[in-house]
Amino acid sequence: MCLGIPGKISRIYNTDGIVMGIVEYGGVMREACLSTISDAKIGDYVMVHAGFALCKMDEEEARETLRALDEINDVSLY
């Protein structure tokens, strides 16, 4: 199963011709490749999987997804 996590772009830069960015996930900052999102800008929310931004999403959709992930995390399997 693959899991994409929504995050907010806080920085965009170019590394060897590849558009990269720093994406914030609830206070945690990670690098992600933004080359697949041609119009990415600081403040945009993106779905990231394995270090690659897959798509842009609006803030409401990002928050809803994070709430759903929190609910899954809170469910006890035992």
C-alpha positions as CSV (number, residue, x, y, z in Angstrom):
1,M,0.0,0.0,0.0
2,C,1.2,3.5,-0.9
3,L,0.6,6.4,1.4
4,G,0.8,10.0,0.3
5,I,1.0,12.7,2.9
6,P,-0.2,16.3,2.5
7,G,2.2,19.1,3.3
8,K,2.7,22.8,2.7
9,I,5.5,24.1,0.5
10,S,7.7,26.5,2.5
11,R,10.7,26.9,0.2
12,I,11.4,26.2,-3.5
13,Y,14.8,26.0,-5.1
14,N,16.6,24.4,-8.1
15,T,19.2,21.6,-7.7
16,D,21.0,20.6,-10.9
17,G,18.0,21.6,-13.0
18,I,15.5,19.8,-10.8
19,V,12.8,21.8,-9.0
20,M,13.0,20.9,-5.3
21,G,11.3,22.2,-2.2
22,I,11.0,22.1,1.5
23,V,7.6,20.8,2.5
24,E,6.2,21.1,6.1
25,Y,4.3,18.3,7.7
26,G,2.9,19.5,11.0
27,G,6.2,21.2,12.0
28,V,8.5,18.6,10.4
29,M,10.4,19.9,7.3
30,R,11.4,17.5,4.6
31,E,12.8,17.9,1.1
32,A,10.6,16.9,-1.9
33,C,10.9,16.9,-5.6
34,L,8.4,19.4,-7.1
35,S,9.3,18.9,-10.7
36,T,6.0,17.1,-11.3
37,I,4.0,20.2,-10.3
38,S,4.7,22.8,-12.9
39,D,2.9,25.7,-11.1
40,A,4.0,24.9,-7.5
41,K,4.5,28.0,-5.3
42,I,5.3,28.7,-1.7
43,G,2.2,28.2,0.4
44,D,0.7,25.5,-1.8
45,Y,-0.3,22.2,-0.3
46,V,0.9,19.1,-2.1
47,M,0.5,15.3,-1.7
48,V,4.0,13.8,-1.3
49,H,4.9,10.1,-1.7
50,A,8.5,8.8,-1.4
51,G,9.9,12.3,-1.7
52,F,7.9,13.3,-4.9
53,A,5.0,15.7,-5.0
54,L,2.2,14.0,-6.8
55,C,-0.4,16.7,-7.0
56,K,-1.5,20.0,-5.6
57,M,-4.5,20.1,-3.2
58,D,-6.4,22.9,-1.5
59,E,-5.9,23.6,2.2
60,E,-9.3,22.1,3.2
61,E,-8.6,18.9,1.3
62,A,-5.1,18.7,3.0
63,R,-6.6,19.2,6.5
64,E,-9.3,16.7,5.9
65,T,-6.8,14.1,4.7
66,L,-4.6,14.7,7.8
67,R,-7.7,14.3,10.1
68,A,-8.4,11.0,8.4
69,L,-4.8,9.8,8.9
70,D,-5.0,10.9,12.6
71,E,-8.2,8.8,13.0
72,I,-6.5,5.8,11.4
73,N,-3.6,6.2,13.8
74,D,-5.9,6.4,16.8
75,V,-7.7,3.1,15.9
76,S,-6.4,0.2,18.0
77,L,-6.0,-3.0,16.0
78,Y,-5.9,-5.2,19.2
